[in-house]
Amino acid sequence: MRSKLYIFTLVGLSFLASCSETKYVSGGDYLLDKVNIEIDKETKGINTAKMKSYIRQRGNSRWFSAVKIPLATYSLSGRDSTLWLNRMLKSIGEAPVIYDSISARITCNNLRNALQNEGYLGAYVDMRNEIKRKKKNVVYVLHPGEPYYLGQVKYEINDSAIARLLSVGDTLDRRLHPGMQFNVEALNLERKRITDLLTSNGYYRFHKDFISYQADTASDKREIGLTLILHPYRTSAVSDTLHTQYRIGKIQYQSGDPDDPVIHLRKAVVERSTFITENSLYSTSDLQKTYNSFGRLQAVKYTNISFKEHPGEPVLDCDIQLSTNKPSMISFQPEGTNTAGDLGAAASLTYLNRNIFRGSEQFSVELRGAYEAIKGLEGYSNDDFLEYSVETKLTFPRFVAPFLASGFRRRINATSEVSLSYNLQDRPEYHRRVTSAAWKYKWHDANHHDRYQIDFLDLNYVSMPWISEKFKQDYLESTTSRNAILRYNYEDLFIMRFGVGFIYNNGVYAVKANVETAGNILDLGARIFRFSKNDLGQYRLFRIAYAQYVKGDIEYTKNIQFDYNNSLVFHAGLGVAYPYGNSRILPFEKRYFSGGANGVRGWTVRSLGPGKYTGNNGNIDFINQTGDMKIDLNLEYRAHLFWKLNGALFVDAGNIWTLRNYEEQPGGYFRLKDFWKEIAVSYGLGVRFNFDYFILRFDMGMKAINPAYESGADRYPVIYPKLSRDFAFHFAVGHPF
């Protein structure tokens, strides 16, 4: 039955792809099949991928750069536009791209201009056509020739004040140097640099059109003499004048809301967010900083800054209009839940105040309730899971901390956050209560790609007020079962942690790192003040053992963009956590797990590892399928299909391990000489619905190498696939990495 399904699927795809692509190509026209760029000889300075952006006409899109399914879908439609089916096929498909000779000539000109702008002044481009029936392949051949270089570079500044300003410490910042390859982009960047420098030093009316270039090309060598000319200020009344430096006069704040003349922000907050200062030189840099500063305030809806010139004197009065948001809002969000097949429902009610102390402080209270019907439990009095939680959070749009310089506070985009939460969980097996309190800092510089976070204080108190007798007998007090990890995670526990996080993302690659540690300050206090110990020799605070561990994670993601529709994403992650001192076992929430929508997708969540551990198929075996160390390697090819639909092909590898040889997890201990044999591998395909604001993701994974087995079909399901054994389906929101 399964083989017949595969055959029917292949036949259906082959039929769809083989539909006449030229069905709607009229006589005398050609379907533009492929477009490529070639270079007549190897030239290191030319990026062909960048050159492809100048192509005016491209062929029909291909799924995974191979099959033109959207065009085939369009070709399935009939010519009768009154039929609903034909209209639907054409709307979700893609019409054939008909070769246009005018677009081809424009592309040749664009490519030639691009080469000349990069210094290949003698470049030319020709085109080669390859025709097969009604299809045409177009190849643009680049003939760049030899590049030109800058010779002598001169600066002619026709303004004595500006000349003095540019001569002070400016030479090292210049973008143009003798011997560098001629490049129009470098010329434009130098114009922009000088313009930014002057407009940030009082030259309110200066713009880049006051700067021009004069080039002198030597006839006997590929060298260009270049002169940058900064022209004097000109008006209709006066032929040549110096450019005027302006200073800031009065600064006034107004409400931008015509129905409410009051600015609902404290005066100190408004002034702290304003980088423009009276009697200082006008500065576009300070202007942009002011816009950015007000834009970070949640209470501010929009900002408008205008300048008014004093008649007859170089002074600018500054008017700042602020429009504020409504301070309070209430939202209600229902949701459905599915935990390992157990269905349920949840709802949350949130109150948010964006300006509680009139300083754009954000205060929120969230109430949440959830219900889930649990299946497969026998011997318990009920089968329901109930959860209630309340979380309060107060966020300040700045650093709330002593000993920080005021300049640093203003320059950095920072938030300080304090939160308090209480979570109540009632399961058939036990009741669990979690009380948490945290103080965190987050910040980043608006001009950089890096972000930082410090969890200065994070307290968690986990209590287990009730555990059913059956659960105790089966798992916690049984002398025959190996359950030290389980017992540890169903006892009262106190966690006091400190963490540091770092994220760098420039759109091409991203690095994410986190380090946290817990229990060290408590351990120091316990030894100094001689805290009492429990039967296991653990120090206790208020008769509760505290956790002590260190944990570090690092992730690297690289995005290789082939074109607008196709990209290849590589992801690697490593996480290590080690319990020590007052703990022999990590708290369950801090242990790693593998499988699931964001891991090795051939396995369901928490069903892989650690190492070659096989599990015992018990209802609570998820506790043993956790570890102290994790490795993830992922490769995913992403392609736009049509409409909002994207596709992905992926290969995942990884596993988890323990750093202590726990008796409860045989085969899970990490050994350097053997760990590579315990790497699990899976492959699969996914479908994504990209609705811009969020992405719905469906991934279908298959096991390829299963480390839980030593050899045979179970070890290598990639050779011996079995759908019922090796298939896993995942639904999630957002990309996996």
C-alpha positions, -999 to +999 in steps of 0.1 A: +000+000+000+028+024+009+047+017-023+016+024-043+012+057-026+048+066-035+042+056-071+010+077-073+027+107-058+057+105-082+033+101-112+012+131-101+043+153-097+057+142-130+024+149-147+022+183-132+058+192-141+055+179-176+024+199-186+032+220-216+052+250-204+047+267-238+009+263-239+003+300-235+033+311-256+020+325-289+036+321-323+068+341-328+074+344-290+097+324-268+095+313-232+124+327-212+137+295-197+171+303-180+191+335-176+228+333-167+258+356-164+293+346-176+326+364-175+350+361-205+379+355-181+383+350-144+382+384-126+384+384-088+369+418-083+335+410-099+307+395-079+284+377-104+257+373-077+256+410-072+255+415-110+224+394-113+205+422-095+208+442-127+189+417-148+156+432-159+138+399-169+141+365-153+127+332-161+098+316-142+104+307-106+115+271-098+108+252-067+142+245-050+159+259-082+148+228-101+111+224-111+088+251-124+057+239-106+040+274-105+042+276-143+030+240-146+000+249-124-008+278-146-005+257-177-030+232-163-057+258-167-080+259-197-087+289-219-123+294-208-120+322-182-156+318-171-148+285-153-139+288-116-112+261-118-094+278-146-094+311-128-081+295-096-053+276-114-041+309-130-043+328-097-022+304-077+001+296-107+025+318-126+021+330-161+049+322-186+077+348-189+079+358-225+113+368-238+115+406-243+144+419-265+140+455-251+145+443-215+175+423-227+191+454-242+184+474-211+200+446-190+232+448-212+234+486-206+228+481-169+255+455-166+279+477-186+272+507-164+277+485-133+311+473-145+322+509-153+311+521-119+334+495-104+364+508-123+362+488-155+358+518-178+364+499-210+339+472-202+312+460-226+285+432-225+272+410-252+244+385-252+242+349-263+208+332-271+202+295-270+169+285-286+153+251-282+118+249-297+097+276-281+122+282-252+151+306-251+181+306-227+199+340-224+235+343-213+249+377-207+287+377-212+307+403-193+339+417-209+353+438-181+388+444-194+414+459-170+404+481-141+413+517-136+430+530-104+431+563-087+462+584-092+466+617-075+436+627-053+431+664-045+405+682-024+395+717-036+376+733-007+362+767-018+352+777+017+379+787+042+359+777+074+350+743+060+386+738+048+399+743+083+372+719+097+381+692+072+419+696+078+415+688+115+417+650+120+399+643+087+427+629+066+426+595+081+388+592+076+389+598+039+375+571+016+396+580-014+433+571-016+459+570-044+463+534-058+428+522-049+406+508-077+382+534-091+347+529-077+317+552-080+303+539-048+335+550-030+330+585-045+294+586-033+304+574+002+330+602+004+304+628-006+281+614+021+308+614+047+317+650+042+280+660+041+273+642+073+303+658+090+292+693+080+255+689+088+265+676+122+287+708+127+261+735+122+258+736+084+220+734+083+216+742+046+245+721+033+237+691+010+257+667-012+251+686-044+276+711-032+303+685-038+313+674-073+343+655-089+366+663-117+384+634-133+415+634-155+423+601-173+458+595-185+459+583-220+489+560-216+480+542-184+449+531-165+451+558-139+426+585-130+436+618-114+407+629-092+398+663-077+369+666-052+355+701-054+334+716-025+316+746-040+308+778-021+272+786-011+254+804-039+222+825-039+203+845-065+214+877-049+250+870-041+273+851-064+297+834-039+294+833-001+307+811+027+284+784+040+266+795+072+269+777+105+237+777+125+232+775+162+201+763+182+180+790+198+150+781+219+136+746+222+099+742+227+078+711+233+042+709+221+015+682+221+009+667+186-026+657+195-051+685+187-076+671+211-052+670+241-028+699+245-010+682+274+022+661+269+017+631+293+054+628+301+075+642+329+096+672+320+128+654+330+120+624+307+113+647+278+146+667+283+166+635+288+153+622+255+163+654+237+199+655+224+195+689+207+207+716+231+203+753+232+232+775+220+250+745+204+257+740+167+229+725+147+236+687+142+218+661+121+234+635+143+218+650+174+185+653+155+185+616+146+195+607+182+165+627+194+141+609+170+155+575+181+153+584+217+116+594+216+109+564+193+121+540+220+094+553+244+064+531+244+042+561+254+051+581+224+031+576+192+050+598+169+075+627+170+078+657+147+108+680+150+110+713+130+133+743+128+125+779+123+152+803+112+157+837+128+155+866+103+189+880+096+209+857+120+221+821+119+199+808+147+173+780+146+144+777+170+135+741+175+099+729+179+093+693+191+058+679+188+050+648+207+019+626+203+013+600+230-005+567+229-035+559+250-019+547+283-040+517+290-053+487+271-068+453+279-065+423+257-080+388+258-063+359+240-079+324+237-057+295+225-059+258+218-032+234+232-019+200+222+007+184+244+018+150+231-017+144+218-035+157+249-060+184+238-069+214+259-077+251+259-062+282+275-070+318+278-051+349+290-063+383+301-037+411+300-038+447+313-011+470+299-002+505+310+024+521+288+030+552+309+023+544+345+047+569+361+045+594+332+080+583+322+070+557+296+074+530+321+054+499+310+034+480+336+015+448+327-005+421+346-013+389+328-038+363+342-038+329+325-058+298+329-055+264+311-072+231+310-061+198+294-076+164+293-048+138+299-051+104+283-034+071+291-032+075+329-045+046+349-051+044+387-055+082+393-085+099+407-090+123+378-076+129+343-075+167+342-047+192+341-054+226+354-031+256+354-035+291+367-009+318+366-004+355+373+025+376+361+033+412+368+060+431+349+074+466+351+097+478+324+117+511+325+130+525+292+165+531+306+191+517+329+179+518+365+213+512+382+238+533+401+274+542+390+266+546+353+277+577+334+248+599+321+264+599+286+263+561+285+227+560+298+216+584+270+236+568+242+225+532+248+190+519+240+183+501+273+155+487+293+153+476+329+127+450+338+114+437+371+089+409+372+070+387+397+049+356+388+031+328+404+022+296+386-002+269+399-003+235+383-026+206+393-020+173+376-035+139+384+000+128+396+010+159+416+004+196+424+032+220+416+037+257+425+064+280+411+071+315+424+095+336+404+110+371+407+135+386+383+155+418+376+169+421+341+187+446+319+186+446+281+205+471+259+220+477+225+235+505+205+213+517+177+244+519+153+255+483+158+241+448+153+248+434+188+225+431+217+231+423+254+212+411+283+220+406+320+197+386+343+210+404+374+188+384+397+164+355+389+148+337+418+126+306+415+110+287+443+095+254+432+072+236+457+054+203+455+025+205+481+009+173+470+020+141+452-004+112+447+003+079+465+003+060+432+029+083+417+051+080+448+048+042+448+054+037+411+083+062+405+096+080+436+097+053+464+101+022+443+133+003+452+134-015+418+132+015+395+161+038+387+147+072+395+172+095+412+167+121+385+130+119+388+130+122+426+152+152+425+128+170+402+098+163+423+112+179+455+110+214+467+138+234+452+152+270+453+171+285+424+190+318+425+207+324+392+227+351+373+230+351+335+246+370+307+234+369+271+248+382+237+233+383+202+249+395+170+229+395+138+238+414+106+213+396+083+239+373+069+251+354+100+241+355+136+258+345+168+239+339+200+255+331+234+243+327+269+260+319+302+243+315+335+253+302+369+232+295+401+238+289+437+273+303+441+264+333+464+241+310+484+269+285+487+293+311+500+267+322+526+259+286+535+296+279+543+301+312+562+269+310+583+269+271+585+234+264+569+218+231+579+220+201+556+195+175+545+199+137+545+218+139+512+243+164+525+229+194+507+228+228+523+193+242+528+179+277+528+146+279+548+147+241+548+149+239+510+179+227+491+192+252+465+205+243+431+241+250+420+252+247+384+268+265+355+254+265+320+266+279+287+250+279+252+263+292+218+246+291+184+258+302+150+235+307+119+247+315+084+222+325+057+235+321+021+211+339-002+212+326-038+185+349-051+152+365-040+135+331-038+162+306-027+185+305+003+206+280+022+207+283+060+233+265+082+229+263+119+251+249+146+245+249+184+263+237+214+251+237+250+268+224+281+255+225+317+272+210+348+258+206+383+282+208+411+285+217+448+251+215+463+236+197+432+243+164+416+215+167+391+204+197+370+169+210+376+145+196+350+139+231+334+177+235+328+183+201+313+186+197+275+163+177+253+164+168+216+139+161+188+109+183+181+102+212+157+135+230+166+158+201+169+164+168+151+131+167+133+130+130+126+121+125+163+092+139+183+100+163+211+119+147+241+122+113+224+159+114+213+188+105+236+207+109+257+234+092+237+222+057+228+197+055+256+166+036+243+141+045+270+116+022+287+084+035+270+070+046+304+045+075+308+071+096+325+102+085+306+106+121+293+124+128+325+152+104+315+154+116+279+171+148+291+208+156+294+236+180+304+250+186+269+235+192+235+248+194+199+227+206+170+237+207+133+211+218+108+211+225+070+179+239+054+173+249+019+144+274+017+125+284-014+095+305-022+069+284-040+040+308-047+015+331-030+023+330+007+037+294+005+073+286+010+090+252+011+121+237+028+143+207+025+164+199+056+189+177+071+194+177+109+220+160+131+226+161+169+219+145+202+221+151+240+244+135+266+249+135+303+282+147+319+277+124+349+273+086+345+237+083+358+225+048+365+190+059+353+203+067+318+224+038+305+242+047+273+237+085+279+272+094+292+293+115+270+326+100+259+349+119+236+360+089+217+325+076+211+301+105+209+303+108+170+288+074+168+258+086+188+250+115+165+214+111+152+206+122+116+172+130+100+160+145+068+127+158+055+107+186+039+086+214+052+059+238+042+057+274+055+028+299+053+044+333+054+018+359+065+045+386+070+037+391+107+041+354+116+050+321+099+031+289+103+054+259+098+047+223+090+077+199+090+078+163+081+109+145+092+123+110+087+150+093+107+182+086+088+206+073+115+193+062+149+220+060+175+199+040+199+207+009+178+241-006+169+234-020+134+208-032+109+176-016+097+169+001+130+203+017+129+201+030+093+164+038+085+177+059+056+184+026+038+154+007+053+127+034+057+095+025+076+069+052+078+052+041+110+085+039+128+106+067+113+082+095+105+076+126+127+053+155+120+058+190+136+037+221+137+052+254+149+053+291+145+083+308+130+115+294+115+134+267+134+165+289+134 
